[in-house]
Amino acid sequence: MNLFPCTLVYVDVDANPGPNSTNRDPLSYVSQAVCLNNSLRQLGMPTLTIMTNAPALVAQRLAKMLPQNRPAVATLTATIELPKNTPFYAAHFKLDLMDQMAGSLPVDSMLLLLDADMVALLPLDSELIERCAEAGLGVFDISDQVFPAYGSERVVADLEIVADRRLRNPRWYGGEFLLATPDSLRTLVPRARASYARYLSESERLKHHGDEAFISAALNSLADEGQVLIEVGAYQAVGRHWAGNNYRDLRWFRCCSFVHLPGSKALLEKEARFVEFVPDRFWRHMRVAHLRGRMRHAAKRIVRMLSGARLAMLSAHALRGLKG
């Protein structure tokens, strides 16, 4: 089974940048994709394809690179419409990307859909790829991160609103990684378009916005109907890392095939300046960013503690004044 690594770079200067993006350059995701492609090349994996609605602009940004080092560029035909102030606006167009891939991928290939702000550190396990090929879909379950952060009741409610049904075992799937055969895409895309329509019409009731909401709803519905989903996170095929976060020991990510760094886009853009991706060099930079993040988190906790103590002291003084 051949893999087709692909990422979305949707360019719209009038849309709000992603909530995790600090670079206002609309083509900054191209630099991140270059880093991702370099990391894929280092492992001997197929070239990354950038699917974009602005192929000329993306090709211009890549023009100074050696041809053999460049990601491939393909035109995305965008069909969906939504308000440009929608959070994670660009990510919604993954639905159009998946639709195009469903009709163009060879039967012996699998779409490996990746976010641009990722790196490949290790090859994907061949047995895992085989399992995903047999099932049709390999997905990244991040319920253990999303449910505690937002409350399981709220997350499940959003999923069931978008799915328009009660779900047997609601799960939230990360949008940064998807392995899918053409047949499974042809099953998933129509269901995801129906979920997207409800997502759009019910957007004011929802706490969660972005492609993960309606793709997760579609995947849950298919799972309830018997579709087997291979959960790739358990195999450490992918991990989502936030600098300074104690959710997992940093060393755990060193054993992942792919690491998603949504809060470290600047680090990836700097790494893209190197001709070759060197895992040990990148890992050192990632560790430094993680330690700095830990320090920022610690400083914020101290500020909150001091602020709380000051408020308590002022309240005590005010109470004594009322009693006096």
C-alpha positions in Angstrom: 0.0 0.0 0.0 1.5 3.3 -1.1 1.2 6.4 1.0 0.3 9.8 -0.4 1.4 12.5 2.2 -0.7 15.6 1.8 -1.3 18.9 3.6 -3.7 21.8 3.2 -2.5 25.4 2.7 -5.6 27.5 2.2 -4.7 31.2 1.5 -7.2 33.9 2.2 -5.9 37.3 3.3 -9.3 38.4 4.4 -9.9 35.6 6.8 -8.9 35.5 10.4 -5.6 33.6 11.0 -5.8 30.4 13.0 -6.1 30.8 16.8 -2.6 29.2 17.3 -0.9 31.3 14.6 1.2 34.3 15.5 2.7 34.9 12.1 0.5 37.1 10.0 2.2 36.0 6.7 -0.6 34.1 4.9 2.1 31.9 3.4 3.7 31.0 6.7 2.2 27.5 6.5 4.2 26.9 3.3 7.4 27.2 5.4 5.9 24.8 7.9 5.1 22.4 5.0 8.7 22.7 3.8 9.9 21.5 7.2 7.5 18.7 7.2 8.6 17.6 3.7 12.2 17.8 4.7 11.5 15.5 7.6 9.7 13.1 5.3 12.6 13.1 2.9 15.0 12.3 5.8 13.0 9.1 6.4 12.8 8.2 2.7 9.1 8.7 2.6 7.2 10.0 -0.4 7.2 13.7 -1.2 4.6 15.9 0.5 1.9 17.4 -1.7 0.6 20.8 -0.8 -3.1 21.2 -1.8 -3.8 24.8 -2.1 -6.3 27.3 -3.6 -3.3 29.6 -4.4 -0.9 27.3 -6.3 0.9 30.2 -8.1 1.7 32.0 -4.8 2.8 28.7 -3.1 5.0 27.8 -6.1 6.6 31.3 -6.0 7.4 30.8 -2.3 9.1 27.5 -3.1 10.9 28.8 -6.3 14.3 29.2 -4.6 14.5 25.7 -3.3 16.2 22.9 -5.3 13.6 21.1 -7.4 14.3 17.8 -5.8 13.8 19.2 -2.3 10.5 21.0 -2.9 7.1 19.7 -1.8 4.7 19.1 -4.8 1.9 21.6 -5.3 -1.6 20.7 -6.5 -4.7 22.9 -6.9 -7.5 22.7 -4.5 -11.0 23.3 -5.8 -12.8 24.9 -2.9 -16.6 24.5 -2.8 -17.7 25.2 0.8 -18.7 28.6 2.0 -18.6 29.9 5.6 -18.1 33.2 7.4 -14.5 34.3 7.3 -14.4 35.0 11.0 -15.1 31.4 11.8 -12.4 30.0 14.1 -10.0 27.6 12.2 -11.5 29.0 9.0 -8.9 27.5 6.6 -9.0 24.0 8.2 -12.7 23.6 7.1 -11.5 23.1 3.5 -10.0 19.8 4.4 -13.4 18.5 3.5 -12.9 19.6 -0.1 -9.4 18.1 -0.1 -10.7 14.8 1.1 -13.4 14.9 -1.6 -10.8 15.5 -4.3 -8.6 12.7 -3.0 -11.5 10.3 -3.0 -11.8 10.7 -6.7 -8.1 10.9 -7.7 -6.1 8.5 -5.5 -5.1 5.2 -7.1 -6.7 2.1 -5.6 -3.4 0.9 -4.1 -2.7 4.2 -2.3 -3.8 5.7 1.0 -4.2 9.4 1.8 -1.9 10.4 4.7 -3.5 13.7 5.6 -1.2 15.8 7.8 -1.3 19.3 9.2 1.6 21.5 8.0 2.8 22.2 11.6 4.1 18.6 12.0 7.4 16.8 11.7 8.2 13.1 10.9 10.7 11.6 13.4 10.3 7.9 12.7 8.8 5.7 9.9 5.2 4.6 10.3 5.0 1.0 11.4 4.3 -1.3 8.4 1.9 -3.5 10.4 -0.1 -0.4 11.5 -0.3 0.7 7.9 -1.6 -2.7 6.9 -4.2 -2.6 9.7 -5.4 0.8 8.5 -5.5 -0.4 4.9 -7.7 -3.4 5.9 -10.0 -1.2 8.0 -10.0 1.7 5.6 -9.4 4.4 8.2 -6.7 5.3 10.7 -7.6 8.1 13.1 -6.1 10.0 16.0 -8.4 9.9 19.1 -7.6 12.9 21.3 -10.7 12.5 23.6 -8.4 12.2 26.6 -7.2 15.8 26.0 -10.4 17.4 24.8 -12.9 15.9 27.2 -11.2 17.1 30.5 -10.3 20.5 29.0 -13.9 21.4 28.0 -16.1 19.0 30.0 -17.2 15.7 28.6 -20.9 16.7 28.7 -20.3 19.8 26.5 -18.1 17.9 24.0 -20.5 15.0 23.6 -23.4 17.5 23.2 -21.6 19.2 20.4 -20.8 15.9 18.7 -24.4 14.8 18.9 -25.8 18.1 17.7 -23.6 17.9 14.6 -24.1 14.2 14.1 -27.9 14.7 14.5 -28.1 11.5 16.6 -27.3 9.9 19.9 -23.8 8.4 19.6 -23.0 5.1 21.4 -19.4 5.9 22.2 -18.6 9.5 21.4 -15.0 10.2 20.6 -13.1 13.4 19.5 -10.6 12.9 16.7 -7.7 15.2 15.9 -7.6 16.7 12.5 -3.8 16.6 12.1 -3.6 13.0 11.0 -5.8 10.7 8.9 -4.9 7.6 7.0 -7.7 6.7 4.5 -8.2 4.4 1.5 -10.0 5.9 -1.6 -13.0 3.6 -0.8 -13.2 4.8 2.8 -13.0 8.4 1.7 -15.9 7.9 -0.7 -17.9 6.7 2.3 -16.7 9.3 4.8 -17.0 12.4 2.6 -20.8 12.4 2.0 -21.3 11.7 5.7 -18.9 14.6 6.6 -20.7 16.9 4.2 -24.0 16.2 5.9 -22.4 16.8 9.3 -20.9 20.0 8.0 -24.3 21.3 6.9 -25.7 20.7 10.4 -22.5 22.2 11.9 -23.0 25.3 9.9 -26.7 25.7 10.7 -26.2 25.0 14.4 -22.9 27.0 14.8 -24.3 29.4 17.3 -25.2 26.5 19.7 -21.7 24.9 19.4 -18.8 25.6 21.7 -16.3 23.8 19.3 -15.6 25.0 15.8 -13.3 23.7 13.1 -13.0 20.6 10.9 -12.6 18.3 13.9 -16.2 18.9 15.0 -17.9 17.7 11.8 -15.3 15.1 10.8 -15.5 13.6 14.3 -19.3 13.6 14.2 -19.1 11.7 10.8 -16.5 9.2 12.1 -18.6 8.5 15.2 -21.7 7.9 13.1 -19.8 5.5 10.8 -18.4 3.7 13.8 -21.9 3.2 15.2 -22.8 1.6 11.9 -19.9 -0.9 12.0 -17.0 1.0 10.4 -13.7 -0.1 12.0 -11.5 2.8 13.0 -7.8 2.1 13.8 -6.8 4.5 16.6 -3.2 5.4 15.6 -2.3 7.4 18.7 -2.0 4.2 20.8 0.7 3.0 18.4 2.5 6.4 18.8 2.0 7.1 15.2 1.3 10.7 16.2 1.4 12.8 19.3 0.2 16.4 19.8 2.7 18.4 21.8 2.3 21.8 23.5 5.5 23.4 24.7 5.5 23.4 28.5 2.5 21.2 28.9 2.8 18.3 31.3 0.1 16.1 29.7 2.8 13.6 28.6 6.5 13.2 29.5 8.5 14.9 26.7 10.4 11.7 26.1 7.2 10.0 25.0 7.1 12.1 21.9 10.6 11.1 20.9 9.2 7.7 20.0 6.3 9.0 17.9 6.4 8.7 14.1 4.9 12.2 13.8 4.7 15.1 16.3 2.2 17.8 15.9 3.3 21.2 17.3 0.4 23.6 17.0 1.9 26.0 19.5 5.4 26.0 18.1 4.9 27.1 14.5 7.8 29.6 14.7 10.1 26.7 15.6 9.1 24.8 12.5 9.5 27.9 10.3 13.0 28.4 11.5 13.8 24.7 10.9 12.6 25.1 7.3 15.6 27.4 6.6 17.9 24.3 6.8 18.3 22.3 3.6 18.1 19.0 5.5 16.1 18.0 8.5 18.3 16.7 11.3 16.2 15.0 14.0 18.7 15.5 16.9 19.1 19.2 16.1 15.3 19.6 16.0 14.8 17.7 19.2 17.3 20.0 21.0 15.3 23.0 19.8 12.1 21.4 20.8 13.4 20.6 24.3 14.5 24.2 24.8 11.0 25.4 23.7 9.4 23.0 26.1 11.5 24.2 29.0 10.8 27.8 28.2 7.1 26.9 28.1 7.4 25.2 31.5 8.9 28.4 32.9 6.1 30.5 31.4 3.4 28.1 32.9 5.1 28.3 36.3 5.3 32.1 36.2 1.6 32.3 35.3 0.7 30.0 38.2 2.7 32.2 40.6 1.0 35.3 39.3 -2.4 33.7 39.8 -1.5 32.6 43.3 -0.2 36.1 44.3 -3.3 37.7 42.7 -5.5 35.3 44.7 -3.7 36.0 47.9 -3.9 39.8 47.3 -7.6 39.6 46.6 -8.2 37.5 49.8 -6.2 40.0 51.9 -8.2 43.0 50.4 -11.4 41.1 51.1 -10.4 40.5 54.7 -9.5 44.2 55.2 -12.8 45.2 53.7 -14.7 42.8 56.0 -12.9 44.1 59.1 -13.7 47.6 58.0 -17.4 46.8 57.8 -17.4 45.2 61.2 -15.6 48.3 62.6 
